């Protein structure tokens, strides 16, 4: 938590989030956590072998030990150090290999969650923000950074335990000195311990304060970072730079990016200032602690309470103790920052499934006919009070060709999103063959629809995989779908056929298709799916007039006897549909064929007459 004075401290919730993050890793990669613990213990214990060996050798020399005894001590100590170093090198190699691809390990459950979560979450900017914050560590993943920090934290913790184990006898001897009249020695030991703990606590509080300040500055610049990424993305692709250059927006871009850079530099300077103060405090406390340790050990040696070799062992151990405690304080404060992102990870992965999970299988009809009914359906997007669709009532059957027209924002695309269950209705229900679609098994229900959205996506996969939406491609079926979508002639000119990579992002031999060709590939994908419903949102928006004419002329061949729903702004493209729905302000205000609606007063005729000049 962050206190009133800006001290940043780990709390129960932070630890819970960190352990939840580790729990997600442990499920499939327990070996990573085992190697983490083993590596930490080895890294902490090995230096103490050298410290104890040095003290033992000094005492042995001081007491006049022979070369054979000294060699035995040295051989045992060096052998132990060598063996531990060998094991440590093997473990650290394994651990670091895991860290190298931790980004992919972390991404797997995140991507799985992203593909399985309710669609409405994908349009939620807050949810997007969580995902971006989780992945904002550049080449390193959140899991990798947390594991690296926990490694250092465990090393520091084990170091403290080892230091206490080594140094404790010195305080026992100091306490025994009371019986010999060395009262001052006992008091000095207590005072020394109190001063050391006070210095450590002061360093911990100072570290928390400075880290809190850094965290506050980091939070302030998060918005600037997002804008910076946006502007850098503009320079990363040729598509966006066309407008930038033609419209001569370079000056505007430079001004905006320069403003962001100024604020970023100012923030970085502030963080550097607090980090310097933090380091200065750590170094000062470390220097003062070292001075006090050697003074204390020297006084005890002069009093005959400990040996000369013990001075070396105890002084080095106490310094390791104070250094480790200081590092623990620093790491806990740094871990606090990452606990916030771990909290984002936990919240993202724990997003509840709001969509009703039905279990009824969809009826398999040989004739492929289904009746769809919108029964008093109203809808508003999450967080909005405005209805996009209001009290919508209509029925239609598979086998019909239906067009949906209307002005922008009238609810056309939302109608399709509800039909495909990307969103759940706010009020009323949608029925298929008389059954509320929420009661159907979701995966089976989705199989009813093949959709080409206006903002369709064609991926940098081989052409066949794009059409088949999978790795297994039925060659004859894919080629037929491309032919029916108007891509037949283009496909014949591709040297690698269905294995042709779409785009050159990953394959130099890939082909860069035009916008219209990509839209035809998306249409071919819908045909390949062979679903009872074929839905096309502005299906010819990216096509030239000749290609558009070709597509519309072949619609019957494309969809056969399936229900086809077309959303279009071009009313001329809807004339072949038997049923046209006219949307306005979330309601169906007219319905009929083109011939019927053309002769009725209303929105359809108004839109038709406004566009008629382009149809001549």
N, C-alpha and C positions, 0 to 999 in steps of 0.2 A: 504494500500500500504506500501511498505518498502522504507523509505527514504534513503538519501545518507549515513546517519550515522547509519543505521540499525534499525531505529525506526519503529515498526510494528503498523500500524494504520488501522482501518476499513475504507473502501471507499464505494462508491455508489454501485459498483458491488458486494462487499461482502454482503451488506445489501440485495441486490436484490436476491442473492443466498440463504441467510438465510430465507427470506420471501417466496421464492419459495419452500423451504423445508417444511416450516410450512404450506404453501398452500396445498401441497400434503397430509399432515396429516389432515388438516381441512376438506378436502373433505368427509372423512368417519368418522372422530373422532373430531368433533367440541367441544364435551364435554371436551376433554383434554385441549384445549386452554382456554375454559371458566374457568375450575378449576385452570389452571395456573395463570390467572389474579386474580381470587378471593383469591387464596392462597397467592399470592405475596402481595396483599393489606393488608390482615390480618396479615401476618408476619411483615410487615413494621409498621403498625399503632399500634398494641398491645403494643410494648415497650414504645411508647409515652404516653399511658394512665398511665402507672406506673410512668413515669418521671413527668408528670403534677400533678398526685396525690401526689407524694412525696413533690413537691414544695408547693402545696396548703396546705398540712398538716403542713409543717414547718412554713409557714406564719400564719396559724390558731393558732398554739401553741404560736408563738411569740406574736400574738395579744391578747392572753388570751381567746381563744374560749373554750366553755364548752365541756364536754365529749360527750354530745348528738350530738353536731354539728360535732365534730371530728369523731364520730362513723358513722354519716351520710355520710361524705366525704369518709371515708374508705370503707363503705359498697357499695356505688355507684361505686367507682373505682374498688374494687375487684370484684364486680358483673359483671362489664363491661369486665374486663380482663378474668374472668371465662367463660363468654358467648362467647367471641371471641376465647378463647382457645378451647372451645368445638367444635365450628364450624370449626375452623382450623384443629382440629384432624380428623374430618370426611372428610374434603376436602383433606388433605394430605394423608390419607389412600387411597382414590380413586385415587389421582394423582400418588402415588407410585405404586399402582397396575398396572396402565397403563404403567408406566416406565418399570416394570418387564417384560412385554411381548412386549415392543416396538421393539425389534429385529425382532419379527415375523410380527408386523404391518409394519415395514419398508421393510421387505423382500418380502411381497406380491406384491407390484407394481414393485419392482426390478425383481422378478422372472417372473412376467407376461411380463415385457418388454423384458427380456432375451429370453423367449420362442417365442415372436412375432417379434423380430428384425430380420433383414436380416442376413442370415447365415454367410456372410463374416465378420460381426462384431465379431462373436464368435472366429474367427481365427486371430483377430487383437490384438497383445500384448498390445497396448496402451489402448484399450477398456478393456481388462482384468485388466490392472493396475488400471483403474478408479474404477472398481467393487471391487477390493481388498482393495483399499484405503478407500472406503466407509465402508467396513466391517472389518476394522482393529482394532476395539475398544474392542476386546475380548467379554466378556459377555454383554457389553453395546453396544447399537446401536448408530449410529451418531445422529439419532433423539432424543434419550433419553438424550444424553450428551448435545445437543443444548437446549433441553427443560429445563434441570436442570440448565444450565448456564443462560438461559433467566429468569428463576424463580429468581435466585440470582440477576440478573441485574435489574429486575423489583422491587424487594425488595429494592435494593439500590436507585433506582430512586424515588420511593414513599417515602423512608426515607428522601431523600434530600428535596422533596416538603414539607413534614411534618415539618422538621427542620426549613425550611425557614418560614413556617406559624407560628411556635411557637416563633422563635427568632426575627422575624421582629418587634414586639412591643418594644423590648429592644432598637433597633436602632432608633425607633421613639421617645422613651423617651430620648435617648441620644441626638437626634437632638433638642428636645424641651428644653433641658438644655441650649442651646445657649442663649435663652432669659433670662435665670437666671444668665448668666455670666460664664457658664462652657464651654468656647470656647475650652479649652483643651480636654474636654470629647468628643466633636464632632469630633475633629481632630483625637483623639485616635481611635474612632470608625472606621473612614475611613481608617486609617493606619492599624488597626487590620484586617479589612476585606481584604485589599490589601495583607497583609502578608499571611493570611490564603489561599487566592486564589493562591498566588505565590507558596506556599508549595504544594498545591494540584496539580498545574500544573507541578511542578518539579517531584512529585511522578508519575504523569501520563506519563511524558516523559521518566523517568527512567524505569518504567514498560514496556513501549513500546520498549525501547532499549534492555533491557534484554530478553524480549520475542522474539524480532527479532533475537537475537543471538541464543536462544534456537531453534527457527524455522529453522535457517540455519543449525544447527547441526543435527536436526531431518531429514532434507532433505538429508543430507550427508549419514546418516546411513540407509535410506530406502532400499538401495540395500543389505546391510548386513542383514537386517531383513528378506528380501525375501529368501536369501540364508540360513539363520538360520532355517526358516520354512521348507525349502526343506530338510535339513539334519535331522531335527526332525521328519519329515514325514517318513524318511527311517526307523527310529526306531519304528515308530508307526504301522508298518505292517509286517507280517511274510514273505510275498512274496519277498520284496526287501532285507530282511536280509539273504535270502538264498545265493544270490550272494556275499553279504558283507562277509559272513563267509567262504564260500567255497573258494573264491578268496583271502581270508586273507587281506581284504581291511580296517581292523579296524584301522591300523596305519595311513593310508591315511585319513580316516574319522576323526580321532582324531586331526590330524594336521590341516585339513581344518576347522573343527569346532572350534578348539582352536584359529586359526587365526581370525575367525569371532568374537569369544568371546572377544578377545583382543581389536579389534576395537570397539565393542559394549561397553565394559567397559570404554574405553577411551572417547567415546562419552557421555556415561551416566555421567561420572565424569565432563565433560565439562558442561553438562546441569545442573548438581547439583550445580556447581560453580556459574553459572549465576542465578540460582534460589535462592541460598543463598544470593547473592548480592541484588537481588530484594527484598527478605524478609527483609534484613537488612535495606534497604532504606525505605521500608514501615514502619517498626517499629520505625526508627529514626524520620521520619516525623510525625508519630502518637504521639510519646513522646513529641516532640517539640511543636506540635499543642496543646496537652493537657495542657502543661505548660502555653502557651500564653493565652489559653481560661480562665483558672482559674485566672491568673493575671488580665486579662481584666475585668472579672466578679467581682472580688474582689474590684478593683478600683472603678467600678461603684456603688457597694454596699456601699463602704466607703463614696462616694460622695453623697449618698442618692438618687441616680437616680433609683435604683432597690432595691427590698426587699431581705431579706436573702433567702426566699423561691425561689425567682426568680433566685438567684445565682445557686441554685441546678438545677432548670429547664433549664435555659438558657445554663449553662455550659455543662450539659448532652446532650442537643439538639445540641449544636455546635459540640461537640465531635462526636455525631452520624452523623452529617452532613459531617464532614471531613472524618470520617471512611467510610461512604457510598460513597463519591466521590472517595476515594482511591480504594474502592472495584469496583466501576464502571470502573475506569481506568484499573484495573487488569483484570476484566472480559471482557472488550472490547478487550484487547490485547489477552486474551485467546480465545475469540470468533473469532478473526481474523484467528487463526490457523484452527478452525473448519469450517470457511467460505470457506477455500480452499477445504475441503472435500465436503462441501455443493455444491460448484461449480462442483465438479466431479459428484455428484448426479444429478444436473440439466442437465449437458452435457450428461450424460448417458441416462437419461429419455427422453431427447430431440433429441436423435439420429434420423436422418431423415430416412424415408423408401425409399431406393433407388430402390427397386424392383418395377417394373411396376405392378400396380394393375389392372388386367383384370376383365371383367364382363361377358364375354361370357360363358355360361354353356357348360360343356363337353358333346359331343354327346353320348347319351345312346344307344349303338348298341346291338341288341339281339345276334348277332353272335360274339360279343366281339372283332371284328377285327378293328384295327387302323393302319394307315400308318404313320410312323415316318420318317422325312427327316431332315438331317443336311445340310443346304444350305450355303456353303462358311463360315463355322463357324471357327472363330479364338478366342482365349482366352488367357488372361494373368491375373495373380492375382493382386489385388489392390496394388499399390505401386511398382510393378515390371515392368520392360521394356522387360522381356523375355516372349515370347509366349510359352505356354505349349501345346496348340493346334493351328495348322496353316492351314487355308483354307481347312477345313474338309468337304467333300461332300460324303454322303451316304444315302441310304434308306433301310428300313426294315419294315415288317408288323408283327402285333401281331399274334401269333400262331406259330412263328418260334422259333427255339432254336439257340441262337447265343453265340459264345464264343469270348472273347477279350483277346488276349495274347500279350506279348511283354516284353521287359526288364524293370527294375525298372526306373521310371521317364519318361516313354514314353508317358504318358497322359491317361492311362486306367481309373484310378479312377476319374480324372478330367472330362472325358467324361461322366461318370455316374452322377457326381455332376451337370453338365450342363443339362443333360436330366431330372433330378429330380428338376431342378430350385433352387438348393441350391446356385448357382451363376448364374448371367446373362451373356450371351455371350458378348465378347468385340466387335466382328464384325460378320456380317451375322445374321442368325436366325435359330431356330429350329422350325419345323412345325409338327403338328399332324393333320392328315386328311386335309392338305393344309392350316391350320391356324397357324399363329405365336403363339407359346405357351404362350407368354407374354400377349396375349389378352384373355386367358382363366381365369376364376375365379380360384385363386390360390389353395383354399382348395379343389375344385372339381378336379383340375389337380393332386394334390397330391394323391387323392384317386386312381389314375391309377396305383400307384407303391407300391409294397411290396419289401423292400430292406433289405438284410443282409450284412452290411458293415464288412470289415475285422476287424475293431476295434469296433465291436458291443458291446452293453451294455445290460446286464441282471441285473435287479434291485432287491433290497431286499424287494420285495413284494411277496405275495402268488403266487404260480406257475400259477394259472389260470389267475390272473391279468396280469402277465408277457406275457402270450400267447395272451390274448384278448386285451392288451394295454388299459385296462379300468376296472372300478369297476363291470360293468355288464358282466358276463361271461356266454356264451352259453356252457353248460357242454359237450353236445354231440359233438359240433363243436370243442371245445378245445381238447377233448380226441382224436378225429379223426386227428387233426393237429399234436399232439404229436406222434401218431402211425405212420403217414406218414413220420414224420421227423426222425424216428428211435428211439424214446424214449418210445415206447410202453411197453417193458418189464421192464424198469426202473420205469416207472410211476406206474405199477401194484404193485411194492414193497413199494410205498410211503404210510405210514399209514394214512395220512390226505388227500391224493389225490390232487386235485387242490388247496386245502387250505394250502398245505405245503408251509411254508415260505422258500424262496430261500436265503440260508445263515443264519448265526447265529447272525448277527449284532443286531437284535432287538428281535429275538425269540430263546430261548434256544432249542426249539423243531424243529428249522429249519434244513434244510439239506444243507450241503456243496457239491455242484455239481462240477464235474471235468470240465476242460476247454472244453473238447469235448462235454460233456453233456450240458453245457451252450450254445455252438454253435448250438446244436440240438434244444434247447429251442428257440433260435433266429430264426432258420429256421421254427419251428412250428409257431412262431408269424407271419412270412411272409405268411405261408400257410393259417392261420386263417383269415388274412385280405381279402383274396380272391380277389385280385386286378388283372387287366388284364396283368400287367407287373410283373414278378418276377425277381429281380436282386440280384445276389449273388457275393460278392467280396471275393474271396478266401474262398468258403463255407466249405471246408474240411481241412483248415489249422491246426485246433486244434484236428483233428480226427486221430485215429490210422488207419493203413492200412485196417483192417477188417471193421471198422466202415465206412471208406471212401468208400470201395467197396459196402457196404450196402446202403449208401446214393446215390451213383451214379446209382446203380441198380434200386433204387426206384424213380429216378428223374421223370420219366414219370408219375408215380402214384402221385407224389407230385404236379407237376405243371399242369398236364392235357394238355389242348389245349391252355394254356396261353403262351405268349411270355416269354421266359426265357433267361436272359443274364448272362453269367458266366465270371467272371474275374479270371484268374488263371495263376500261374507260371508253373503248372504241365500240360504239353501239352497232356499227356495221358488221363487226365480227361476231355478233350474237344473233344475226338474222336466221341462221340455220337451226337455232334452238327452238323446240316446241314450247318451252316454258321460260319466261323471263320474269325475274323478281326485281322490282325497283325499290332500292333501299333509300330511306331519307330519315336522318336523325334517329337511327336505331329501330326503325319500323319498316315493314313492307307496305308501301303506299299504293303500289300497283302490281298486278300480276296478269300475264297473258302472253300471247304470241306477239311477234313484231307487228304483224298486220293489225292485230286488235289494238295494241297500245299506240300505234302510230296515229290512229284515228280518234283516240280519246284525249280529252283535255287532261293535262297532268304533267308531271315531271319528265316522263319518258319522252313525250313529244317535244317538250322544251329542250331537252338535251339533244334529241335527234336533229331538230332544226338548227341548233347551234353548231352541230358538227357536219351538217349536210353538205356544206360548201367543200368539205374535204373528200367527199365520196363521189364527186362527179367524175 
